[in-house]
């Protein structure tokens, strides 16, 4: 039975990253937890953990997480390179896989720029790999934005001296209202 308001906690994130790393799977944290990893602290609740991984590791990831009760969560945007696994406690892992050629050009999967995958941060005091701050801000544009997006981007821009993207003008104007 799935929880009504699931949350992926910092301890859950660390447990999954350590599990995958122990099996020589390189994990890059993306999404909301990637933002908080860059900031070095949890700034809001997260319903899932987004990870970027090499596509060659997908079968092993499935095997490891399925052994812990995870199974496919059907979604409209599910693809071979982008899918969600969830357990009966409501934990969700959103997996984004990619393959680069020898020159660093994407040849399959989610189109991460090669240099976006080289950020570092920490979750619950544990060092993790994550999307770089500049790319994390860029990745938070080009779709219907919400309050979580604004929260994340505002903190990243402030911490790392990045200009707020124009896509957030409506949010920043609203914040300036008396």
C-alpha positions in Angstrom: 0.0 0.0 0.0 1.5 3.3 -1.2 1.7 6.2 1.3 -0.6 9.2 0.5 2.1 11.9 0.8 5.4 10.1 0.2 8.7 11.8 0.9 12.2 10.8 -0.2 14.3 11.7 2.8 18.0 12.6 3.0 18.7 9.2 4.6 16.8 7.5 1.7 18.9 9.4 -0.8 22.2 8.5 0.9 21.1 4.8 1.1 20.3 4.6 -2.6 23.4 6.4 -3.7 25.7 4.3 -1.5 24.0 1.1 -2.7 24.6 2.0 -6.3 28.1 3.3 -5.7 28.9 0.0 -3.9 28.1 -1.8 -7.2 30.4 0.6 -9.3 27.4 2.6 -10.6 28.2 6.3 -11.0 25.2 8.3 -9.7 24.7 12.0 -10.5 21.9 13.6 -8.5 19.5 15.8 -10.5 16.2 17.5 -9.7 15.3 18.9 -6.3 17.7 16.7 -4.3 20.4 17.9 -6.8 19.7 21.4 -5.8 19.8 20.7 -2.1 23.0 18.7 -2.6 24.6 21.7 -4.2 23.4 23.9 -1.3 24.6 21.3 1.2 21.3 21.2 3.1 17.8 20.2 2.6 15.6 23.2 1.9 12.3 21.6 1.2 10.5 18.2 1.1 11.1 16.0 -2.0 8.7 13.3 -3.3 11.4 11.6 -5.4 15.1 11.3 -6.1 16.1 12.1 -9.7 19.3 10.5 -10.8 21.4 10.6 -14.0 23.2 7.3 -14.8 25.0 5.7 -17.7 22.5 3.6 -19.7 24.8 0.6 -19.5 24.0 0.5 -15.7 20.2 0.4 -16.0 19.9 -3.4 -15.8 22.0 -3.5 -12.6 20.1 -0.6 -11.1 16.8 -2.3 -11.8 18.1 -5.6 -10.3 19.3 -3.8 -7.1 16.2 -1.7 -6.6 13.8 -4.5 -7.5 15.5 -6.7 -4.8 14.4 -3.9 -2.4 10.8 -3.9 -3.5 10.9 -1.3 -6.2 9.0 -1.7 -9.4 8.0 0.3 -12.4 5.6 3.2 -11.8 3.7 3.8 -15.1 3.8 7.4 -16.4 3.0 9.1 -19.6 6.6 10.1 -20.1 8.2 6.7 -19.5 10.9 5.7 -22.0 13.8 3.3 -22.1 16.1 6.1 -20.9 13.7 7.8 -18.5 11.5 5.9 -16.0 10.4 5.8 -12.4 10.8 3.0 -9.9 8.8 3.0 -6.7 8.3 0.9 -3.6 5.3 0.3 -1.4 6.4 2.9 1.0 6.0 5.6 -1.7 9.7 6.1 -2.4 10.3 7.1 -6.0 13.5 7.0 -8.0 13.3 8.9 -11.3 16.0 7.4 -13.5 17.5 9.4 -16.4 20.0 7.4 -18.4 22.4 8.5 -21.1 25.3 7.3 -23.3 28.2 9.4 -24.5 30.6 8.5 -27.3 34.4 8.7 -26.7 34.4 12.4 -27.6 31.7 13.3 -25.0 28.8 13.6 -27.5 25.4 12.2 -26.4 24.5 9.2 -28.6 21.5 7.8 -26.6 19.1 8.8 -23.9 18.5 12.0 -21.9 20.5 14.8 -23.6 22.7 15.9 -20.7 25.5 18.1 -21.8 28.7 16.3 -20.8 30.0 19.2 -18.6 26.6 19.3 -16.7 27.4 16.0 -14.9 30.5 17.2 -12.9 29.0 19.0 -9.9 29.6 18.0 -6.3 27.6 18.5 -3.2 26.5 16.8 -0.1 23.4 15.1 1.3 23.2 14.6 5.1 26.9 15.3 5.2 27.8 12.6 2.6 29.6 13.8 -0.5 27.7 13.2 -3.7 28.0 13.9 -7.4 25.3 16.2 -8.9 24.5 18.4 -11.8 26.6 21.6 -11.8 24.9 24.8 -10.4 24.9 26.6 -13.8 23.3 23.7 -15.6 20.8 23.0 -12.8 19.5 26.6 -13.3 19.3 26.1 -17.1 17.5 22.8 -16.6 14.8 24.6 -14.5 13.5 26.5 -17.6 11.6 25.6 -20.7 8.5 24.1 -19.1 5.6 25.2 -16.9 7.3 26.5 -13.7 6.0 26.2 -10.2 6.8 27.4 -6.7 9.3 24.6 -6.1 11.2 25.5 -9.3 11.3 29.2 -8.2 12.4 28.2 -4.7 15.2 26.0 -6.0 16.4 28.5 -8.7 16.3 31.5 -6.4 18.5 29.7 -3.9 21.0 28.5 -6.5 21.3 31.9 -8.2 21.8 33.6 -4.8 24.4 31.0 -3.6 26.4 30.7 -6.8 26.1 34.3 -8.2 24.0 33.2 -11.2 21.6 35.6 -12.9 18.0 34.7 -12.4 16.6 33.5 -15.8 13.9 35.7 -17.4 11.5 32.8 -17.2 11.2 33.6 -13.5 10.2 37.3 -14.0 6.6 36.7 -12.9 7.8 35.2 -9.6 10.4 37.9 -8.9 8.0 40.7 -9.7 5.4 39.1 -7.4 8.0 38.9 -4.6 8.8 42.6 -5.0 5.1 43.6 -4.5 4.4 45.3 -1.1 
